[in-house]
């Protein structure tokens, strides 16, 4: 009987360190997990801040703009526009949608700039993103859009330009190189400054 009591007493101190070791390992694991999650959150917040500021950079900047062909709506309509044929002209490429509230604020700014600068040989192209044709055409009529606009029916134009949210505006220089991307609605002073840079 005494031998059994002594055995039980010697086993107790061995089990306690094991439990303590497991508790420490669990604590370390969850601490590491929290650090990783905080890191991911910080990266996403930083990316969101770039988007909000309209100053995000994309790999395309400094490279040739991906070529595409767009069947247009609006006025003039029924045309196909091929980006490569516009080489030699600056291009303002705007991605938009009728369901996009910021696009409603931005479109009159784009149309006014188009009316003002079209005589300078600049091209404006609107790319309709994930939209319904009837609603998109009603949108164009409502805001009296006269620059070239058409749908990205396959989604390849948006993918090629790295666009996953609208509005987004890409500025392409005369040599066909992407020089700037503006995410979010572009205001009149910003648009004017970008166009003047393109026209230099």
N, C-alpha and C positions, 0 to 999 in steps of 0.2 A: 504493500500500500504506500509506504513511504517512497519507494522507488518510482511509482507512477506519478506522485505529486512532484517529485524532483524533475521528472521528464517534462511534465506540463509547464513547470516554471522555466525550464531552459528553452522551450519552444516559443513561448510568448515574446521574448525580446527579439527573436528572429523574424516573426511575422510583422512586427511594428515597423521596422525599416523598409520592408517590402511595400507596405501600404503607403508609407511616406514617400518612397521613390516613385510610385505610380501617381500620387497626387502632384508631385513636382513635374513629372513628365507631361501630365495633362495640362498643368498650368503653362508650361513652356509652349506646348502645342497651340493652345488657344491664344496665347500672347503673340506668337508668330503669325497665326491666322489673322488676328486683328491688325497687325502691322501691314500685312499684305493687302487687306481690304482697305485700309486707310490710304495706302499707296495708290491703289486702283482708283479710289474716289478722288484723290488729289489730281491724278492725271486727267480724269474725265472733267473735273471742274476747270482745269487749266484749258482743256480743249474747248469747253463751252464758252469760256471767257474770250478766246480767240474768235469764235463764231459771232458772239455778241458784238465785239468791237469791229467786225467786218474786216479784220486784218489778217485772216488766216492765210497761210501759204499752202500751196499744193505742189506736188512734184512737177506739174506741167509748166510752172513759171520758169521762163528762160528757155523753153523748148517749143518746137513747132506745134501749133494747134492741131489736134486730130481732125482729119478731113471728114466731112459728112455731106449727105444730100438731104435736103428738107423739102417736102411738098407743102406749099404755103396755103394759108387761109387769108381771110381779111381782104384788105385792099392794098396792093393788087393781089388777086387770088389766082389759083390754078397754075402757079409757076413752080418750078423746081429750082431751088437755089443750091449751088455746089460751092462749098467754102473755098476750095482751091482756086476757083475762078475769080475770087475776090482778092487774091494776092496783089499787093500794090495799094490796097485800100486799108485803112484802119477799120477794125470791126468791134462793135459792142454787141456781145452775145449774152442775151438775158434769158434765164430759165425761170418760168413762172407757171401758175395754175389758177384757174378761176376760183377754186376753193380756198386759195391762199389769201388771208386777210392782209398781210403786209404788201402783197402784190397789188392790192387795190389802191394803196397809198403811193406805190412806186410807179405804176403804169402812166399816170398823167405826167410825171416828171420825165420819164423816158420819151413819151410822145412829144413833149415840149422841146426836149433837147434834139430829137430827130428833126422836128420842123425847123429848128434854128441852125443845125449843123449839116443838114443833108447836102446843101450846096457846096460844102467843103470836101465832098468826096468820101465821106465816112459811111459805113454800112451799119445798120441796126438790124439784128435778127432776134426774134423772140422764139424760144423753144418751149412748147407747151408740155408740161411734165405730169404724167399720170392723171389724165383729165378726161372728162366727157366732152365729146366734140360739140354737141349742141350748147352746153353750158359755156364752153370755151369761146365759141363764136358769139354768143350773147355778151360775154365779157368784153370781147373786142369791139363790138358795136357800142356798148355802154360807154367805153372809155375812148372811142373814136380813134382806135389804133390804125395808123397808116403805114408803119414800117412792116417789113416782111415777117410773118409769123407762121409757124406750122407745128404739127405734133411730133413728138418723139415716140412714134408708135411702137417701135421695138425696144426702146429703152437704152439702145446702144450709145446714143449721143451723151446722155446723162452719165452713163457708166464711164465712157471715155474721158469725160471732163471731171469725173470725181464728184458729181453733184448728187446728193442724197436728200437735200432739203431746198425748198424755194422760199423766197427768191434768191438767186445767185447770178452775179453778173461777171462775165469774163471779158477782159480787154485784150485785144489782139492787135499788134502793130502791123505796119505796112509789109513787113517781111514774113508775116504769118506766125510770129512768135507770141506766145502768151506772156504778157508783161504784168498782169495783175488780176486778182480775183477778189470780188467784194461779196461777202455773204450777208444776207439780210437786205432789207430795203435800202436802196441807194438814194440819198437826198440830192437836191439840185446842185449845191456847191461842190459836193464830192464828184458827182457825175461830170460837171463842167470842168473841174480840174483834171480829171482823168482824160477827158476828150481832148483838152488842150495839149496834154502831154503826147497823146497819140498823133495829133496833127502837126507836131513840131517836125 
